[in-house]
């Protein structure tokens, strides 16, 4: 994802529109060329990033609030699309997400994409305060209820109530099987 996002990058680059990137990837997938595209997406809360950078310089928003960002990848091909994501140490690892009961990386339909993109647009297009509606859309997209995890006497401190989303997308087009086979895959390796 091209390194950590900074406020300089946020100020100098407009927030990306996932719907248009996804539409282009879908068009390429359904074309005669049948291209596969990977969209690496970072959803950043500018408020928490700004507070972090302005704070102690150690990447902390203070123990009073949780810092918010979400990184994931969408694979778009002729048959449909898949989402790949992992969470921090107390959440799901990528392998656990892949094996999730409902199939975290399951092949999803184009109809499901319309609903998912609509929910993501509610998350990425809303600015002001973190609301129940934004949290519901976030839960629909990522199977994570931040209001359940973050708050008084919960796993994490509360989210910063001011919410200012910004999206960064890295697009890799025309993925081939050879692009994946060049990696060495080891099963059962622990990264802990």
C-alpha positions as CSV (number, residue, x, y, z in Angstrom):
1,X,0.0,0.0,0.0
2,X,3.0,2.3,-0.6
3,X,3.9,2.9,3.0
4,X,2.1,4.6,5.9
5,X,-0.2,7.4,5.1
6,X,0.8,10.9,6.3
7,X,-1.1,14.1,6.7
8,X,1.0,15.5,3.9
9,X,-0.3,12.8,1.6
10,X,-3.9,13.4,2.7
11,X,-3.6,17.2,2.1
12,X,-2.0,16.8,-1.3
13,X,-4.1,14.0,-2.7
14,X,-7.9,13.8,-3.0
15,X,-9.7,10.9,-1.4
16,X,-10.1,8.1,-4.0
17,X,-13.4,6.9,-5.2
18,X,-13.6,3.1,-4.8
19,X,-16.9,2.9,-6.8
20,X,-15.2,4.1,-10.0
21,X,-12.1,1.9,-9.5
22,X,-14.4,-1.1,-8.9
23,X,-16.5,-0.3,-11.9
24,X,-13.4,-0.1,-14.1
25,X,-12.1,-3.4,-12.7
26,X,-15.5,-5.1,-13.3
27,X,-15.6,-3.7,-16.9
28,X,-12.1,-5.1,-17.5
29,X,-13.1,-8.5,-15.9
30,X,-16.1,-8.9,-18.1
31,X,-14.3,-7.7,-21.3
32,X,-13.0,-10.1,-23.9
33,X,-9.5,-9.8,-22.3
34,X,-11.0,-11.0,-18.9
35,X,-8.5,-9.1,-16.8
36,X,-8.2,-9.7,-13.1
37,X,-7.6,-6.6,-11.0
38,X,-6.5,-6.3,-7.3
39,X,-7.5,-3.1,-5.5
40,X,-5.5,-2.4,-2.4
41,X,-7.6,0.0,-0.3
42,X,-6.8,2.1,2.8
43,X,-9.7,3.7,4.6
44,X,-8.1,6.3,7.0
45,X,-9.8,8.5,9.6
46,X,-8.0,11.8,9.0
47,X,-9.0,13.0,12.5
48,X,-7.2,10.2,14.3
49,X,-4.2,10.5,11.9
50,X,-3.9,14.2,12.5
51,X,-4.1,13.8,16.2
52,X,-1.5,11.1,16.1
53,X,0.9,13.2,14.1
54,X,0.3,16.2,16.2
55,X,0.6,14.2,19.5
56,X,3.7,12.9,21.0
57,X,5.2,11.9,17.7
58,X,4.9,8.2,18.7
59,X,1.8,7.5,16.7
60,X,-0.6,7.7,19.6
61,X,-3.9,9.5,19.9
62,X,-3.6,9.2,23.7
63,X,-5.0,6.4,25.8
64,X,-8.5,8.1,25.7
65,X,-9.2,7.2,22.1
66,X,-8.7,4.4,19.5
67,X,-7.0,5.2,16.3
68,X,-9.0,4.1,13.2
69,X,-7.9,2.9,9.8
70,X,-8.9,-0.2,7.8
71,X,-6.8,-1.8,5.0
72,X,-8.1,-4.5,2.7
73,X,-7.8,-5.8,-0.9
74,X,-10.5,-6.6,-3.4
75,X,-9.9,-9.1,-6.1
76,X,-12.1,-8.6,-9.2
77,X,-12.4,-11.2,-11.9
78,X,-14.8,-12.5,-14.5
79,X,-16.7,-14.7,-12.0
80,X,-17.2,-12.0,-9.4
81,X,-15.1,-10.5,-6.6
82,X,-13.5,-11.4,-3.3
83,X,-12.3,-9.4,-0.3
84,X,-9.2,-10.1,1.7
85,X,-8.6,-8.5,5.1
86,X,-6.9,-9.1,8.4
87,X,-7.2,-7.3,11.8
88,X,-4.8,-6.4,14.5
89,X,-3.5,-8.8,17.2
90,X,-6.8,-9.2,18.9
91,X,-8.8,-9.8,15.7
92,X,-8.6,-12.3,12.8
93,X,-5.4,-13.1,11.0
94,X,-5.7,-13.3,7.2
95,X,-5.7,-17.2,7.3
96,X,-8.6,-17.1,9.8
97,X,-10.5,-14.6,7.7
98,X,-10.1,-16.9,4.7
99,X,-11.4,-19.9,6.6
100,X,-14.3,-18.0,8.3
101,X,-17.6,-19.9,8.6
102,X,-19.4,-17.6,6.1
103,X,-16.3,-17.8,3.8
104,X,-14.4,-14.5,4.3
105,X,-12.8,-14.7,0.9
106,X,-15.8,-16.3,-0.7
107,X,-16.6,-15.5,-4.3
108,X,-19.3,-12.8,-4.3
109,X,-21.8,-11.8,-6.9
110,X,-22.0,-8.6,-8.9
111,X,-25.4,-7.9,-7.1
112,X,-23.6,-8.2,-3.7
113,X,-21.0,-5.8,-5.0
114,X,-23.6,-3.1,-5.6
115,X,-24.8,-3.4,-2.0
116,X,-21.2,-3.6,-0.6
117,X,-20.1,-0.5,-2.6
118,X,-23.2,1.4,-1.4
119,X,-22.3,0.6,2.2
120,X,-18.7,1.5,1.6
121,X,-19.7,4.9,0.1
122,X,-21.7,5.6,3.3
123,X,-18.6,5.0,5.3
124,X,-16.2,6.9,3.1
125,X,-18.6,9.7,2.1
126,X,-19.8,10.6,5.6
127,X,-18.0,13.3,7.5
128,X,-18.7,14.8,10.9
129,X,-19.3,12.3,13.6
130,X,-19.1,8.5,13.9
131,X,-22.8,7.5,14.0
132,X,-24.7,4.3,14.4
133,X,-25.5,4.4,10.6
134,X,-21.8,4.6,9.7
135,X,-21.0,1.8,12.2
136,X,-23.8,-0.4,10.7
137,X,-22.4,0.2,7.2
138,X,-18.9,-0.6,8.4
139,X,-20.2,-3.8,10.1
140,X,-22.0,-4.8,6.8
141,X,-18.8,-4.3,4.8
142,X,-16.2,-5.8,7.2
143,X,-18.1,-8.0,9.7
144,X,-16.6,-5.9,12.5
145,X,-18.8,-3.9,14.9
146,X,-16.5,-1.1,16.0
147,X,-19.1,0.3,18.5
148,X,-19.1,-3.2,20.2
149,X,-15.3,-3.3,20.4
150,X,-14.5,0.4,21.2
151,X,-15.9,2.2,24.2
152,X,-15.8,2.3,28.0
153,X,-14.8,-1.0,29.6
154,X,-14.4,-2.7,26.1
155,X,-11.5,-4.2,24.3
156,X,-10.4,-0.8,23.0
157,X,-10.9,2.8,24.1
158,X,-13.7,4.7,22.3
159,X,-13.2,5.9,18.7
160,X,-12.6,9.6,18.3
161,X,-16.1,11.0,17.8
162,X,-15.1,13.3,15.0
163,X,-14.9,11.3,11.8
164,X,-13.2,12.5,8.6
165,X,-12.6,9.6,6.1
166,X,-10.0,9.5,3.4
167,X,-9.4,6.7,0.9
168,X,-6.2,5.6,-0.9
169,X,-6.3,2.9,-3.6
170,X,-3.5,1.0,-5.2
171,X,-4.7,-0.7,-8.4
172,X,-2.9,-3.7,-9.9
173,X,-4.4,-4.7,-13.2
174,X,-4.1,-7.8,-15.5
175,X,-3.0,-10.3,-12.8
176,X,-1.9,-13.6,-14.2
177,X,-1.5,-17.0,-12.5
178,X,2.3,-16.7,-13.0
179,X,2.2,-13.6,-10.9
180,X,1.0,-15.7,-7.9
181,X,3.1,-18.8,-8.6
182,X,6.3,-16.9,-8.2
183,X,5.8,-16.8,-4.5
184,X,6.9,-19.6,-2.2
185,X,4.0,-20.7,0.0
186,X,4.6,-22.5,3.3
187,X,1.8,-24.0,5.3
188,X,1.7,-23.9,9.1
189,X,4.4,-21.2,9.5
190,X,3.8,-19.1,12.6
191,X,4.6,-15.3,12.4
192,X,3.9,-14.6,16.1
